[in-house]
């Protein structure tokens, strides 16, 4: 068995973490053993996964094998996008300014706010009554 060389990148978004291996050569992006189109049936999530390849014009030059867990569909698609962008930047330094300009290398730090005591949720207070 021959060892294929790859470049790796880790992407995070909300509670999702994606481990991306980027291989040279044309092929489909595989997420958790399936095509990304099967894992993310919504078109907007598919566009998120394709965005780094389209920004660097490398759609048919690389294929990715991704393991992603945690979060929901939007968080996972964002984590995959972040991981692919990081791997592309590691593969070729010339891609870094393009990816940075598109905002693909920046970790989106927005996560769920914790619930506070005395409140029903993070910010919702119990209803106020006079009597």
C-alpha positions in Angstrom: 0.0 0.0 0.0 1.4 3.4 -1.0 1.2 6.3 1.3 -0.4 9.3 -0.3 1.0 12.7 0.8 -1.4 15.2 2.1 -1.6 18.5 3.8 -3.8 18.8 6.9 -5.8 21.6 8.4 -8.2 21.9 11.4 -11.3 24.0 11.1 -13.7 25.1 13.9 -17.1 26.8 13.9 -19.5 26.9 16.8 -19.2 23.5 18.4 -18.1 21.7 15.3 -14.5 20.6 14.6 -13.3 19.4 11.2 -10.0 17.5 10.5 -9.2 18.0 6.8 -6.7 16.1 4.7 -6.0 17.7 1.3 -4.7 15.5 -1.4 -3.4 16.5 -4.9 -5.4 15.5 -7.8 -9.0 15.8 -8.9 -11.7 14.1 -6.9 -14.7 14.7 -4.7 -14.6 16.1 -1.2 -15.4 13.2 1.2 -17.0 14.1 4.6 -17.3 11.3 7.1 -17.0 8.7 4.4 -19.7 10.2 2.1 -19.8 12.9 -0.6 -20.2 16.4 0.8 -23.3 16.8 -1.3 -24.9 13.9 0.6 -23.8 15.1 4.0 -24.9 18.7 3.3 -28.1 18.5 1.1 -28.8 22.3 1.4 -27.2 24.3 -1.4 -25.9 27.0 0.9 -23.9 24.5 3.0 -22.5 23.0 -0.2 -21.4 26.5 -1.3 -19.6 27.0 2.0 -17.6 23.8 1.5 -16.7 24.8 -2.1 -15.8 28.4 -1.3 -12.1 28.0 -0.5 -11.6 26.0 -3.8 -13.5 28.6 -5.8 -11.6 31.5 -4.2 -8.2 30.0 -5.1 -9.4 28.6 -8.5 -8.3 25.0 -7.5 -11.6 23.2 -7.7 -10.2 20.2 -9.8 -6.6 20.3 -8.5 -7.3 19.0 -4.9 -9.6 16.7 -3.2 -10.2 16.5 0.6 -11.0 13.8 3.1 -12.7 15.3 6.1 -13.7 14.0 9.5 -16.2 16.3 11.3 -18.1 16.0 14.5 -20.1 18.2 16.9 -22.6 21.0 16.2 -25.2 21.1 13.5 -25.1 21.2 9.7 -24.3 25.0 9.5 -21.5 24.7 12.1 -20.0 21.6 10.4 -20.1 23.2 6.9 -18.3 26.3 8.3 -15.8 24.1 10.1 -15.1 22.2 6.9 -14.6 25.5 5.0 -12.2 26.8 7.6 -10.2 23.5 7.6 -9.9 23.4 3.8 -8.8 27.1 3.7 -6.2 26.4 6.3 -4.9 23.4 4.4 -4.8 25.3 1.1 -2.8 28.1 2.8 -0.4 25.6 4.2 0.0 23.9 0.8 0.7 27.1 -1.1 1.7 30.4 0.6 0.4 32.3 -2.5 -3.1 31.3 -1.6 -2.9 33.0 1.9 -3.6 36.6 0.8 -6.6 35.5 -1.3 -8.0 33.4 1.4 -7.4 36.1 4.0 -9.2 38.7 1.8 -12.2 36.4 1.5 -12.2 36.0 5.3 -11.7 32.2 5.1 -8.7 31.9 7.5 -10.4 33.8 10.3 -11.9 31.6 13.1 -15.5 32.7 13.7 -15.4 33.0 17.5 -19.2 33.3 18.0 -20.4 30.5 20.2 -23.5 29.9 22.3 -23.6 32.2 25.4 -23.9 30.4 28.8 -27.1 30.4 30.9 -26.9 32.7 33.9 -28.5 31.9 37.3 -31.7 33.7 38.0 -32.6 33.8 34.3 -34.4 31.3 32.1 -31.8 31.4 29.3 -28.7 33.4 28.7 -30.5 36.7 28.8 -34.3 36.0 29.2 -35.5 37.1 32.6 -38.6 35.7 34.3 -41.8 37.8 33.7 -42.1 40.7 36.1 -45.3 41.1 38.1 -46.4 43.9 40.6 -48.2 41.6 43.0 
